[in-house]
Amino acid sequence: MEKRTLLKVLPIVFVLAGISTVIPAPASKPCLLGYYAHCSFTPISTLICFIIAGVLWWKSK
């Protein structure tokens, strides 16, 4: 896969990963927002995924 194509696909993957972290799901501990989410570090992991997606999108321009 070309580097340019990869830089256009990866931001979509990271946005979807960020969205999936906030989905309520059974978990062993509640997330930092107080509910049981797909990821226990929900607000932090969501921001990290969105920041990575933004940087990759910016680099693809």
Steps between C-alpha positions, in 0.01 A plus 500: 500500500628848416603733781247763390216247496603373840498856637142535379376167636666505843318813627169327430620195693605714798170694501309172503725372780436818698125464456514134602666590832190686623251225420347358818598137550554252781832568670680415821520866613316819414672752277613841624161642403325262741334246271614165366640563154685299239823658628573574867706807406218645289552877498878469473508227236233677295701821496818314409328327207349828377833686530681227306226509234531879475878491464483228235228688311709819516810315375302359206430849366 
